[in-house]
Amino acid sequence: MPRVPSPPNAPARQHGFSLVEVMVVMVIIGIAAATIGLSAAPDPGRLLRQDAQQLAQLMAVAQNEVRVDGRVIAWQADDGGYQFSRGVWRMPLDSVVPVVTTAGGLDTFERDDALRPRRWKAGAVRVLPPGPVLLTSEWIGAPWQMVLKDGNAQVTISRDARGAYQVR
């Protein structure tokens, strides 16, 4: 189709975008960049909260294991990680009833997917109060709480008398 030339006295047609259109596009790009930047910013306490939530779930699993098996489970942490452990069953020579002992070593759940030793995701974590937490077969126990600190944040894990765990 042939192009029809404009009449000589017709105003020239504009080509390109107006200033308002360019400004609207710039605002949209700015909002999108800010949203991406804020969502990509690392939360210093996120990994510690993940560690605490996972630990609370594992404490409940260990508590159930104690109630089924009857052996006390101890939870112990250091800066690098934590582990659950319990005494092992041994059959004394002069008895037909097995007994639990720690003399021959501990069961540290190395082959157990849930209660195996773990590293902290948050790096070096300090646990207050220090020392082991003993999980017994008692259905109603004394409430307790522990604080996890990683230098940037702190999270509290508490257990009520019914055995329910909460992360704050």
Steps between C-alpha positions, in 0.01 A plus 500: 500500500651835403566755772296814481710810566377749760364826375763774508324712763414207737675496841789252531415172676685429823714190529602337834364520854381797700672602823201376705519155341873476569447608864226239554729225369784624724273490809390144418863389456594669830221325692593163350870549583421602859275196549767264370768670711298473820404138445861404423639670813612232746320476833770449762271298727339282232747210525491508880117485495520205259743326736268565796189375319679186386637441850153538657364238259791265572452544875140383458619200295761415766238533776278249319798266453565510876138412574512204261847369589525595868860625482574860599630709209747781559530793261834681499617796290825676426587796275505282188190286544310262725424136557260271680638202692381225731632197684522164328333172594738238642427149620680431829655154523309409815158627386233441238383861515689755290610823665580844367858612548732775385812300593525337158443821307203704391248468223536833316238420234761503219276283280174673593385755240304707750724506808845479341763759604457831317690820426347840566389669176556840661870438561629528856203487738514543876238323713387637835488347751797282407493132573294204392122481481367168630184362343328243721195280461291717735181617332483818706834665563636827623481780243831634372642736244828549320638792304695462176733791409710542188643849555238675284178364643355286773210255505333332798373142498265417785330181611189507714400239758293310239802457275404755231789696351484863391755714314506876564 
